[in-house]
């Protein structure tokens, strides 16, 4: 990951002998903004990962619960009523 402090110190070192002092200011603003955007992007990726993990765990939990309900009721693949009738006839 980019270390904003090292980037800023590099920019300061390279811009020190610049003939235009504004170059240093604009470089600092640009690097600071890029570092902020990079950090914000990482935060958003982590947030998205957490949301995806939570959604997938909730979906897995829902699927497990629904499959348990189908097993308990004998309703496999939607044929619960027919099985109950066959079992009562036998």
Secondary structure, DSSP 8 states (H G I E B T S, - for coil): ---HHHHHHHHHHHHTT-S-HHHHHHHHHHHHHHHHHHHHHHHHHHHHHHHHHHHHHHHHHHHHHHHHHHHHHT-STT-HHHHHHHHHH-
